[in-house]
């Protein structure tokens, strides 16, 4: 074969804000079939850092995508020894100053002397200080191909220092054991004396096996170096990573790759090995409980409040015990749903995904299914069809069980409708939970769910509180029908969200599916009390129409494209735009929002679109950046993570000046709050 003799112009250097990269080679030319070392050198501004293969509790590792001629190949990145960075309670692993990421490239055997060997590297990384900025650049080299035996030159890559930055082989025999809670890493024959040892730290190269934020304890036992670690939430058969040993004279990193055996005796954790955040668990549970309580007052929950109110009216005539059981069933529905959300987040985290509160509404399929559910509940309340009612010949016990199932389902529905909202107190609790082991995450979510269910549970448990409710009567039929309209409103809002995510075709398909759903409900209700053959025909027909409605909606999602939105008052958020504005000394207001977040939409209508706020922004020359998280966007996720949030809304005001400190606003805004914030920061 022949390699390309003339490639498009490429350069071996590139620069972005805070990072300069250079592509280096260990030779000035290559030979056919040769393996040659290339390096991507990152030089960072002071106090900024990028991330290792395992970034720790937050961050994204640097990625290199190689563009090589046919027949060439690139090996994996050889990562230099990392260092630790701690921001508040969060520990991350990465690099500051200068770091070179090495890879071995193989030249094709049939490369012809006299041609060139063009190499391109598309490099992407996350650089952080007080904010995190996703960046990328492309660099390249075109090395001449020489005949075998001709000297190739020394190249620009200083192989010696680059290799010295890589972890060395372990200095002795390595053994690792775990009791499930702790890990003991032992290096026999390490050659380190107690008087010389300053510190030792193990960097796990995979997330989850070792808790990155937990302190580690090292000691010398005879000729052995023993490091005790806190186990993470993920079990593993091997322990791999880098052990950095610091003495009074030097620091050296050693590659660790050993089987992780089961310990026959408990392993003592260091006295302070429990993560610092664990001491905050009671506070996180309290914040989650308060957040769940406040969630009842958020606009997201308004549609389901009608069902809760209707349930209270229905059960006001029951005996106290039955009313209490309905309250318990509703609470169990809420708790089960919150637990399911927690488990889903755990699975997403284990798969390496970035997910937070309300993550499911970033899926158009979930939005469509929820819209159909809201529409079906509305049709049921309107009396178009009935499910679970008392039938002739069915005993009271079955009707009672159906009623409890209805209360349980109401709890599930309340959770589904509540997740697009973020209430005060919730942000810190959810962010804390996402950084903890699975048991803690689920506990925080259950506390939040209990807060959401608590008002209804108290009303159901205290008959004295129900005495103030109106007496049941025929008026309740009309009330039930009236309560259907908030559900229809929720369905319309969700179709709008779907149209924002996947375009007008997806929204139109969803509306067509709702018409089909309404026809299916009418057909089922119309044939329910007919002859046996008609009931079967009606049921089959309704089921087929429902399937068709789902198919139409799904097809609309597949064809759709997101809607591009523009507004003269704001500019789409990007980390580069934010940094450019701050570098120019301009004040900036950042609004991270989503179409499915009703709290966000209410804040924009009530506070951020207020005339006085708009005038104040213009007078002060404040740049308004809006980040739309309606669909998953890693750039917005990175900024949310930087401020300890797991979901929207997030409002940040950066006063004028290059080094101004950002001000985080509350999650519920009023014009006064916004005006006070920008006024105080300017004064």
C-alpha positions as CSV (number, residue, x, y, z in Angstrom):
1,X,0.0,0.0,0.0
2,X,1.0,3.6,-0.2
3,X,0.5,6.2,2.5
4,X,-0.9,9.6,1.8
5,X,2.0,11.7,0.5
6,X,0.3,15.1,1.1
7,X,-1.9,15.6,4.1
8,X,-3.9,18.7,5.1
9,X,-2.0,21.3,7.1
10,X,-1.7,20.2,10.7
11,X,0.1,21.7,13.7
12,X,1.7,20.0,16.7
13,X,0.5,22.6,19.2
14,X,-2.8,24.1,20.3
15,X,-3.9,26.4,23.1
16,X,-7.2,27.0,24.8
17,X,-8.0,29.0,27.9
18,X,-5.8,27.6,30.7
19,X,-4.3,24.7,28.8
20,X,-1.7,24.3,26.0
21,X,-1.1,21.0,24.4
22,X,1.6,19.7,22.1
23,X,2.0,16.4,20.2
24,X,5.4,14.9,20.6
25,X,7.2,11.9,19.0
26,X,10.2,10.0,20.2
27,X,11.9,10.2,16.8
28,X,12.1,12.6,13.9
29,X,11.2,9.9,11.3
30,X,9.8,6.4,11.3
31,X,10.5,3.0,9.7
32,X,8.0,0.5,8.3
33,X,6.6,-1.7,11.0
34,X,8.2,0.3,13.8
35,X,6.6,0.9,17.2
36,X,7.2,4.5,18.2
37,X,6.2,6.5,21.3
38,X,4.0,9.5,21.0
39,X,3.0,11.9,23.8
40,X,0.3,14.5,24.3
41,X,1.9,17.1,26.6
42,X,-0.5,19.3,28.6
43,X,0.8,22.5,30.2
44,X,-1.8,24.1,32.6
45,X,-2.1,27.5,34.0
46,X,-1.3,27.8,37.8
47,X,-4.1,26.3,40.1
48,X,-5.9,24.5,37.2
49,X,-5.9,20.8,36.8
50,X,-7.1,18.0,34.5
51,X,-8.0,14.4,35.4
52,X,-6.5,10.9,35.6
53,X,-8.0,7.7,34.2
54,X,-10.1,7.5,37.4
55,X,-11.0,11.2,38.2
56,X,-12.1,10.3,41.7
57,X,-15.4,11.7,43.1
58,X,-15.8,14.1,40.2
59,X,-14.3,14.9,36.9
60,X,-13.8,13.4,33.4
61,X,-10.5,11.8,32.3
62,X,-8.7,13.1,29.3
63,X,-9.5,11.3,26.0
64,X,-7.4,10.9,22.9
65,X,-8.9,9.9,19.6
66,X,-6.2,9.0,17.0
67,X,-6.6,9.5,13.3
68,X,-4.0,7.3,11.6
69,X,-3.3,5.9,8.2
70,X,-4.7,2.5,7.2
71,X,-2.8,-0.3,8.8
72,X,-1.5,1.8,11.7
73,X,-2.6,1.3,15.3
74,X,-2.4,3.1,18.7
75,X,-2.0,1.5,22.1
76,X,-3.8,2.6,25.3
77,X,-2.7,5.7,27.2
78,X,0.1,5.2,29.7
79,X,-0.9,7.5,32.5
80,X,1.6,9.4,34.6
81,X,1.4,9.2,38.4
82,X,-1.5,11.4,39.5
83,X,-1.9,13.7,42.4
84,X,-4.9,14.5,44.7
85,X,-7.1,17.6,44.6
86,X,-9.6,18.4,47.3
87,X,-12.4,20.9,46.9
88,X,-14.5,21.0,50.0
89,X,-15.5,17.4,50.7
90,X,-14.8,16.3,47.2
91,X,-11.6,14.5,46.3
92,X,-10.4,14.1,42.7
93,X,-7.3,12.7,41.0
94,X,-5.4,14.4,38.1
95,X,-2.6,16.6,37.0
96,X,-1.4,20.2,37.5
97,X,1.4,22.0,35.9
98,X,2.6,19.7,33.1
99,X,1.8,16.1,32.3
100,X,2.5,14.0,29.2
101,X,0.1,11.2,28.2
102,X,2.1,8.5,26.3
103,X,0.8,6.1,23.7
104,X,2.7,3.6,21.5
105,X,1.8,3.9,17.7
106,X,2.7,1.1,15.3
107,X,3.7,2.1,11.7
108,X,2.2,-0.1,8.9
109,X,4.6,-2.8,7.6
110,X,4.0,-1.6,4.0
111,X,4.7,2.0,4.6
112,X,6.9,3.2,1.7
113,X,10.1,5.1,2.3
114,X,9.8,8.6,0.9
115,X,6.2,9.1,2.0
116,X,5.0,10.5,5.3
117,X,3.3,9.0,8.3
118,X,0.6,11.5,9.3
119,X,-0.8,11.4,12.8
120,X,-3.7,13.4,14.2
121,X,-4.8,13.4,17.8
122,X,-8.2,14.8,18.8
123,X,-7.8,15.5,22.5
124,X,-10.7,16.4,24.9
125,X,-10.4,17.1,28.6
126,X,-12.0,18.8,31.5
127,X,-10.0,21.6,33.2
128,X,-11.0,22.8,36.7
129,X,-10.3,25.4,39.2
130,X,-13.2,27.2,40.8
131,X,-15.2,26.2,37.7
132,X,-14.8,23.3,35.3
133,X,-14.5,23.8,31.6
134,X,-14.8,21.1,29.0
135,X,-12.3,21.7,26.2
136,X,-10.9,20.0,23.1
137,X,-8.3,20.6,20.4
138,X,-6.7,18.7,17.5
139,X,-2.9,18.4,17.0
140,X,-0.9,16.5,14.5
141,X,2.5,15.5,13.1
142,X,3.6,14.2,9.7
143,X,6.9,12.2,10.1
144,X,8.9,11.1,7.1
145,X,9.1,7.3,6.4
146,X,12.7,6.2,6.1
147,X,14.2,2.9,4.8
148,X,15.1,0.4,7.5
149,X,18.5,1.1,8.9
150,X,18.5,4.8,8.3
151,X,18.8,6.9,11.5
152,X,15.6,8.5,12.6
153,X,16.8,11.2,15.0
154,X,16.0,11.9,18.6
155,X,12.6,13.5,18.2
156,X,11.0,16.1,20.4
157,X,9.8,13.7,23.1
158,X,12.1,13.5,26.1
159,X,11.6,9.8,26.7
160,X,13.6,9.7,30.0
161,X,11.5,12.3,31.9
162,X,8.3,11.0,30.4
163,X,9.0,7.4,31.5
164,X,10.1,8.7,34.9
165,X,6.6,10.1,35.4
166,X,5.0,6.7,34.9
167,X,4.5,4.4,37.8
168,X,7.3,1.9,38.3
169,X,7.1,-1.8,39.1
170,X,6.2,-2.5,42.8
171,X,9.4,-2.7,44.9
172,X,8.4,-6.0,46.6
173,X,5.7,-8.7,46.8
174,X,2.2,-7.2,46.7
175,X,-0.9,-8.6,48.5
176,X,-4.4,-7.2,49.0
177,X,-7.3,-8.5,51.1
178,X,-10.7,-7.2,52.0
179,X,-13.3,-7.8,54.6
180,X,-16.0,-6.0,52.6
181,X,-15.6,-2.7,54.5
182,X,-11.9,-2.2,54.4
183,X,-8.9,-3.2,52.2
184,X,-5.4,-3.9,53.4
185,X,-2.7,-3.4,50.7
186,X,0.6,-4.9,51.7
187,X,4.0,-4.5,49.9
188,X,6.5,-6.9,51.4
189,X,10.1,-5.9,50.9
190,X,9.2,-2.3,50.2
191,X,12.5,-1.0,51.6
192,X,11.0,1.9,53.4
193,X,11.9,2.6,57.1
194,X,9.4,4.0,59.6
195,X,11.6,7.0,60.2
196,X,11.6,7.9,56.4
197,X,7.9,7.3,55.6
198,X,5.9,10.5,55.3
199,X,2.8,9.3,53.5
200,X,1.4,6.7,51.2
201,X,-1.7,6.9,49.0
202,X,-3.3,4.3,46.7
203,X,-5.0,5.6,43.6
204,X,-7.6,3.0,42.4
205,X,-7.7,3.1,38.5
206,X,-11.3,2.1,38.4
207,X,-14.2,3.9,40.1
208,X,-16.0,2.4,43.1
209,X,-13.6,-0.2,44.5
210,X,-11.9,2.3,46.9
211,X,-13.7,5.3,48.5
212,X,-11.6,8.2,47.0
213,X,-12.6,10.7,49.7
214,X,-11.8,8.5,52.7
215,X,-8.4,9.0,54.4
216,X,-5.9,6.2,54.1
217,X,-3.5,5.0,56.8
218,X,0.0,3.7,56.1
219,X,2.5,2.1,58.5
220,X,5.7,0.0,58.4
221,X,5.4,-3.5,59.9
222,X,8.9,-5.0,59.8
223,X,9.9,-5.0,56.1
224,X,6.3,-4.6,55.0
225,X,4.4,-1.4,54.0
226,X,0.7,-1.7,54.9
227,X,-1.9,0.7,53.6
228,X,-5.4,0.4,55.0
229,X,-8.2,1.8,52.7
230,X,-11.9,2.1,52.9
231,X,-13.7,-0.1,50.4
232,X,-16.1,1.5,47.9
233,X,-19.5,0.3,46.8
234,X,-18.2,-1.9,43.9
235,X,-16.6,-5.2,44.6
236,X,-13.8,-6.5,42.4
237,X,-11.6,-9.6,42.0
238,X,-8.4,-7.5,41.5
239,X,-7.0,-4.3,42.9
240,X,-5.2,-2.2,40.2
241,X,-3.9,1.3,40.3
242,X,-1.0,3.3,41.6
243,X,0.6,3.4,45.1
244,X,2.4,6.7,45.7
245,X,5.0,6.5,48.6
246,X,6.4,9.7,49.9
247,X,9.6,9.7,52.0
248,X,11.6,12.7,53.3
249,X,13.7,12.6,50.2
250,X,11.5,11.6,47.3
251,X,8.0,10.5,46.1
252,X,7.5,7.6,43.8
253,X,4.6,5.9,42.2
254,X,4.3,2.1,41.9
255,X,2.0,0.1,39.6
256,X,-0.3,-2.2,41.6
257,X,-2.0,-5.2,40.0
258,X,-2.9,-8.0,42.4
259,X,-5.7,-10.3,43.3
260,X,-8.1,-9.0,46.0
261,X,-8.5,-11.9,48.4
262,X,-11.1,-12.3,51.1
263,X,-9.7,-11.5,54.6
264,X,-10.1,-14.2,57.3
265,X,-10.2,-11.5,59.9
266,X,-11.7,-8.0,60.2
267,X,-9.5,-5.2,58.9
268,X,-9.3,-2.2,61.2
269,X,-10.0,1.1,59.4
270,X,-7.9,4.1,60.3
271,X,-9.6,6.1,63.1
272,X,-10.6,8.8,60.7
273,X,-11.1,6.6,57.7
274,X,-14.9,7.1,57.6
275,X,-15.6,9.8,54.9
276,X,-16.0,13.2,56.3
277,X,-19.4,13.4,54.6
278,X,-20.6,10.5,56.7
279,X,-20.8,12.9,59.7
280,X,-23.3,14.8,57.6
281,X,-25.7,11.9,57.1
282,X,-28.2,13.1,59.8
283,X,-28.1,16.6,58.3
284,X,-28.6,15.2,54.7
285,X,-31.5,13.1,55.9
286,X,-33.1,16.1,57.6
287,X,-32.6,18.3,54.4
288,X,-34.1,15.5,52.3
289,X,-37.1,15.3,54.6
290,X,-37.6,19.0,54.5
291,X,-37.1,19.1,50.8
292,X,-39.8,16.4,50.4
293,X,-42.2,18.4,52.5
294,X,-41.6,21.6,50.5
295,X,-42.0,19.6,47.3
296,X,-45.8,19.4,48.1
297,X,-46.0,23.1,47.6
298,X,-44.1,23.1,44.3
299,X,-46.0,23.7,41.0
300,X,-44.9,20.3,39.7
301,X,-47.1,18.6,42.2
302,X,-50.2,20.6,41.6
303,X,-51.8,18.2,39.1
304,X,-51.6,15.3,41.5
305,X,-52.9,17.4,44.4
306,X,-56.3,17.0,42.9
307,X,-56.1,13.3,43.2
308,X,-54.9,13.5,46.8
309,X,-57.7,15.9,47.7
310,X,-60.2,13.6,46.0
311,X,-58.8,10.6,48.0
312,X,-59.1,12.5,51.2
313,X,-62.7,13.3,50.4
314,X,-63.4,9.7,49.5
315,X,-61.9,8.3,52.7
316,X,-63.3,10.9,55.1
317,X,-66.4,8.7,55.4
318,X,-64.3,5.6,56.2
319,X,-63.6,4.4,59.7
320,X,-60.4,5.7,61.2
321,X,-58.5,2.4,60.7
322,X,-59.4,2.3,57.0
323,X,-58.4,5.9,56.5
324,X,-55.0,5.3,58.2
325,X,-54.4,2.2,55.9
326,X,-55.1,4.4,52.9
327,X,-52.5,6.8,54.1
328,X,-50.0,4.0,54.7
329,X,-50.7,2.6,51.2
330,X,-50.1,6.1,49.7
331,X,-46.9,6.5,51.6
332,X,-45.7,3.0,50.5
333,X,-46.3,4.0,46.9
334,X,-44.2,7.2,47.3
335,X,-41.4,5.3,49.1
336,X,-41.3,2.5,46.6
337,X,-41.0,5.0,43.8
338,X,-38.3,7.0,45.4
339,X,-36.4,3.8,46.2
340,X,-36.7,2.8,42.5
341,X,-35.3,6.2,41.5
342,X,-32.4,5.7,43.8
343,X,-31.7,2.2,42.4
344,X,-31.8,3.6,38.8
345,X,-29.3,6.3,39.7
346,X,-27.0,3.7,41.3
347,X,-27.1,1.6,38.2
348,X,-26.4,4.6,36.0
349,X,-23.5,5.6,38.2
350,X,-22.1,2.1,38.0
351,X,-22.3,2.4,34.2
352,X,-20.3,5.6,34.3
353,X,-23.2,7.9,33.3
354,X,-23.7,11.3,34.7
355,X,-27.2,11.5,36.1
356,X,-29.0,13.6,38.7
357,X,-32.5,14.5,40.0
358,X,-35.1,14.5,37.2
359,X,-32.8,12.5,34.9
360,X,-35.6,10.4,33.5
361,X,-37.3,13.5,32.0
362,X,-34.3,13.9,29.7
363,X,-35.6,10.8,27.9
364,X,-38.2,11.6,25.3
365,X,-39.6,8.1,25.6
366,X,-40.2,8.6,29.4
367,X,-41.8,12.1,28.7
368,X,-44.1,10.5,26.1
369,X,-45.1,7.7,28.4
370,X,-45.8,10.1,31.3
371,X,-47.9,12.3,29.0
372,X,-50.0,9.3,28.0
373,X,-50.3,8.4,31.7
374,X,-51.5,11.9,32.6
375,X,-54.0,11.8,29.8
376,X,-55.3,8.3,30.8
377,X,-55.7,9.4,34.4
378,X,-57.7,12.5,33.3
379,X,-60.0,10.3,31.1
380,X,-60.6,8.1,34.1
381,X,-61.5,11.0,36.3
382,X,-63.8,12.3,33.6
383,X,-65.7,9.1,33.7
384,X,-64.8,8.0,30.1
385,X,-63.8,4.6,31.6
386,X,-63.5,3.0,35.0
387,X,-60.8,0.7,36.3
388,X,-61.0,-1.1,39.7
389,X,-64.6,-0.2,40.6
390,X,-66.9,-2.6,42.5
391,X,-68.5,-5.1,40.2
392,X,-71.6,-7.1,40.8
393,X,-71.0,-10.2,42.9
394,X,-67.6,-9.1,44.1
395,X,-67.2,-8.9,47.9
396,X,-66.3,-5.9,50.0
397,X,-62.8,-7.3,50.7
398,X,-61.8,-7.2,47.0
399,X,-63.2,-3.6,46.7
400,X,-61.2,-2.7,49.7
401,X,-58.0,-4.1,48.3
402,X,-58.6,-2.3,45.0
403,X,-59.0,1.0,47.0
404,X,-55.7,0.5,48.8
405,X,-54.0,-0.3,45.4
406,X,-55.5,3.0,44.2
407,X,-53.9,4.9,47.1
408,X,-50.6,3.1,46.4
409,X,-50.8,4.2,42.7
410,X,-51.6,7.7,43.8
411,X,-48.3,7.7,45.7
412,X,-46.4,6.5,42.6
413,X,-48.1,9.1,40.4
414,X,-47.2,11.9,43.0
415,X,-43.5,10.9,42.7
416,X,-43.5,10.8,38.9
417,X,-45.1,14.2,38.7
418,X,-42.8,15.7,41.5
419,X,-39.5,14.7,39.9
420,X,-39.3,17.7,37.5
421,X,-39.2,20.0,40.5
422,X,-36.3,20.8,42.8
423,X,-37.4,22.2,46.1
424,X,-35.3,24.1,48.7
425,X,-33.1,21.9,50.8
426,X,-33.2,19.2,48.1
427,X,-30.1,20.2,46.1
428,X,-27.6,19.6,48.9
429,X,-29.2,16.4,50.0
430,X,-29.3,14.9,46.5
431,X,-25.8,16.0,45.6
432,X,-24.6,14.4,48.9
433,X,-26.5,11.2,48.2
434,X,-25.0,10.8,44.7
435,X,-21.5,10.8,46.1
436,X,-22.2,8.1,48.7
437,X,-22.5,4.3,48.7
438,X,-25.7,2.8,47.5
439,X,-27.2,2.3,51.0
440,X,-26.8,5.9,51.9
441,X,-28.1,7.1,48.5
442,X,-31.3,5.0,49.0
443,X,-31.7,6.2,52.6
444,X,-31.6,9.9,51.5
445,X,-34.1,9.3,48.7
446,X,-36.4,7.4,51.1
447,X,-36.2,10.4,53.6
448,X,-37.2,12.7,50.7
449,X,-40.1,10.5,49.8
450,X,-41.3,10.3,53.4
451,X,-41.3,14.1,53.4
452,X,-43.5,14.2,50.3
453,X,-45.9,11.7,51.8
454,X,-46.0,13.1,55.3
455,X,-48.8,15.6,55.0
456,X,-51.2,13.1,53.5
457,X,-50.1,10.5,56.0
458,X,-50.9,12.8,58.9
459,X,-54.3,13.8,57.5
460,X,-55.2,10.2,57.1
461,X,-53.9,9.2,60.6
462,X,-55.7,12.0,62.5
463,X,-59.5,11.9,62.1
464,X,-59.8,15.2,63.9
465,X,-58.1,16.9,61.0
466,X,-60.7,15.4,58.6
467,X,-63.7,16.9,60.4
468,X,-63.0,20.1,58.5
469,X,-63.5,18.5,55.1
470,X,-66.9,18.8,53.4
471,X,-69.3,16.0,53.7
472,X,-69.4,13.5,50.9
473,X,-72.3,13.8,48.5
474,X,-73.4,13.9,44.8
475,X,-71.3,17.0,44.4
476,X,-68.2,14.7,44.5
477,X,-69.0,13.3,41.0
478,X,-68.6,16.8,39.6
479,X,-65.5,17.4,41.7
480,X,-63.9,14.3,40.3
481,X,-64.6,15.4,36.8
482,X,-63.3,18.9,37.5
483,X,-60.1,17.4,38.9
484,X,-59.4,15.8,35.5
485,X,-58.4,19.1,34.0
486,X,-55.1,19.5,35.9
487,X,-54.2,16.1,34.5
488,X,-55.0,17.2,31.0
489,X,-52.9,20.4,31.6
490,X,-50.0,18.2,32.7
491,X,-50.3,16.1,29.6
492,X,-50.3,19.2,27.4
493,X,-47.2,20.5,29.2
494,X,-45.4,17.2,28.7
495,X,-46.2,17.3,24.9
496,X,-44.6,20.7,24.8
497,X,-41.5,19.4,26.5
498,X,-41.4,16.5,24.0
499,X,-41.7,19.0,21.1
500,X,-38.7,21.0,22.6
501,X,-36.7,17.8,22.9
502,X,-37.5,16.2,19.5
503,X,-39.3,18.8,17.4
504,X,-42.8,19.5,16.3
505,X,-43.2,16.1,14.5
506,X,-42.7,14.3,17.9
507,X,-45.2,16.7,19.5
508,X,-47.8,16.2,16.7
509,X,-47.4,12.4,16.9
510,X,-47.9,12.5,20.7
511,X,-51.1,14.5,20.3
512,X,-52.3,12.0,17.7
513,X,-51.5,9.2,20.1
514,X,-53.6,10.9,22.8
515,X,-56.6,11.1,20.5
516,X,-56.2,7.3,19.9
517,X,-55.8,6.8,23.6
518,X,-59.0,8.7,24.2
519,X,-60.8,6.5,21.6
520,X,-59.5,3.4,23.3
521,X,-60.7,4.6,26.7
522,X,-64.2,5.3,25.2
523,X,-64.3,2.0,23.5
524,X,-63.4,0.1,26.7
525,X,-66.0,2.1,28.7
526,X,-68.7,1.7,26.1
527,X,-68.5,-2.1,25.9
528,X,-67.7,-2.8,29.6
529,X,-71.3,-3.7,30.6
530,X,-72.3,-5.1,27.2
531,X,-72.6,-8.8,26.3
532,X,-69.6,-11.1,26.9
533,X,-68.6,-11.1,23.3
534,X,-68.9,-7.3,23.1
535,X,-66.7,-7.0,26.2
536,X,-64.0,-9.2,24.7
537,X,-64.2,-7.4,21.4
538,X,-64.1,-4.0,23.1
539,X,-61.1,-5.0,25.3
540,X,-59.1,-6.3,22.4
541,X,-60.0,-3.3,20.2
542,X,-59.0,-0.9,23.0
543,X,-55.7,-2.7,23.6
544,X,-54.8,-2.6,19.8
545,X,-55.6,1.1,19.7
546,X,-53.3,1.7,22.7
547,X,-50.5,-0.2,21.1
548,X,-51.0,1.9,17.9
549,X,-50.9,5.1,20.0
550,X,-47.6,4.0,21.6
551,X,-46.2,3.1,18.1
552,X,-47.2,6.4,16.6
553,X,-45.6,8.4,19.5
554,X,-42.4,6.4,19.4
555,X,-42.2,6.9,15.6
556,X,-42.5,10.6,16.1
557,X,-39.6,10.6,18.6
558,X,-37.4,8.6,16.2
559,X,-38.1,11.1,13.4
560,X,-37.9,14.3,15.5
561,X,-35.1,16.8,15.9
562,X,-34.6,19.2,18.8
563,X,-36.1,22.7,18.4
564,X,-33.5,25.5,18.2
565,X,-34.6,28.4,20.4
566,X,-33.4,32.0,20.3
567,X,-34.1,35.0,22.4
568,X,-32.7,38.4,22.2
569,X,-32.4,38.6,26.0
570,X,-30.0,35.7,26.5
571,X,-27.2,33.7,25.0
572,X,-26.8,29.9,25.2
573,X,-24.4,28.9,27.9
574,X,-20.9,27.5,27.1
575,X,-17.9,27.3,29.4
576,X,-15.9,29.2,26.8
577,X,-18.4,32.0,26.6
578,X,-18.5,32.3,30.4
579,X,-14.7,32.4,30.7
580,X,-14.5,35.0,27.9
581,X,-17.0,37.3,29.6
582,X,-15.3,36.9,33.0
583,X,-11.9,37.5,31.4
584,X,-13.3,40.8,30.0
585,X,-14.5,41.7,33.5
586,X,-18.2,41.7,32.6
587,X,-20.8,40.6,35.2
588,X,-22.6,37.4,34.2
589,X,-25.9,35.8,35.2
590,X,-26.1,32.0,34.5
591,X,-29.5,30.2,34.4
592,X,-29.3,26.4,34.2
593,X,-32.8,25.3,33.3
594,X,-34.9,22.6,31.5
595,X,-38.2,22.6,29.8
596,X,-39.5,19.7,32.0
597,X,-38.6,21.7,35.2
598,X,-41.7,23.6,36.2
599,X,-39.8,25.3,39.0
600,X,-37.5,26.7,36.4
601,X,-40.3,27.9,34.2
602,X,-42.1,29.6,37.0
603,X,-39.0,31.4,38.1
604,X,-38.4,32.6,34.6
605,X,-42.0,33.9,34.3
606,X,-42.2,35.4,37.8
607,X,-38.7,36.7,38.4
608,X,-36.3,36.6,35.4
609,X,-38.9,38.1,32.9
610,X,-39.9,40.9,35.3
611,X,-39.5,44.3,33.8
612,X,-37.5,45.7,36.7
613,X,-35.1,42.8,36.6
614,X,-34.7,43.1,32.8
615,X,-34.0,46.9,33.2
616,X,-31.5,46.2,36.0
617,X,-29.6,43.7,33.8
618,X,-29.4,46.2,31.0
619,X,-28.4,49.1,33.2
620,X,-25.6,47.0,34.8
621,X,-24.5,45.5,31.5
622,X,-25.0,41.9,32.9
623,X,-24.6,39.2,30.3
624,X,-27.4,36.6,30.6
625,X,-26.4,33.0,29.8
626,X,-28.9,30.2,29.7
627,X,-28.0,26.5,29.8
628,X,-30.8,24.2,28.6
629,X,-30.6,20.8,30.3
630,X,-33.8,19.5,28.7
631,X,-31.7,16.8,27.0
632,X,-28.5,15.5,28.5
633,X,-25.6,18.0,28.1
634,X,-22.3,17.1,29.7
635,X,-21.2,20.7,29.7
636,X,-24.1,21.7,31.9
637,X,-23.7,18.6,34.1
638,X,-20.1,19.7,34.7
639,X,-21.1,23.1,35.9
640,X,-23.9,21.6,38.1
641,X,-21.3,19.2,39.6
642,X,-18.9,22.1,40.2
643,X,-21.5,23.8,42.4
644,X,-22.6,20.6,44.2
645,X,-25.9,20.2,42.4
646,X,-27.4,17.2,40.8
647,X,-30.3,18.9,38.9
648,X,-31.8,22.2,37.8
649,X,-32.6,24.9,38.5
650,X,-29.2,26.6,39.3
651,X,-28.8,30.3,39.2
652,X,-25.3,31.8,39.5
653,X,-24.3,35.5,39.4
654,X,-20.7,36.4,38.7
655,X,-20.1,40.1,39.6
656,X,-17.8,42.1,37.4
657,X,-14.1,41.5,37.6
658,X,-11.8,38.7,36.6
659,X,-11.5,37.3,40.1
660,X,-15.0,37.9,41.5
661,X,-16.6,35.2,43.6
662,X,-19.8,33.6,42.2
663,X,-23.0,34.1,44.1
664,X,-25.5,31.2,44.1
665,X,-29.2,32.3,44.2
666,X,-32.0,30.3,45.9
667,X,-34.0,27.8,43.9
668,X,-37.2,29.8,44.3
669,X,-36.8,33.3,42.9
670,X,-38.7,36.5,43.2
671,X,-37.8,39.8,41.4
672,X,-36.7,41.2,44.8
673,X,-34.2,38.3,45.4
674,X,-32.6,38.8,42.0
675,X,-32.4,42.6,42.3
676,X,-31.0,42.3,45.8
677,X,-28.4,39.8,44.7
678,X,-27.1,41.9,41.8
679,X,-27.4,45.1,43.8
680,X,-25.5,43.8,46.8
681,X,-22.8,42.2,44.6
682,X,-22.2,45.5,42.8
683,X,-22.1,47.6,45.9
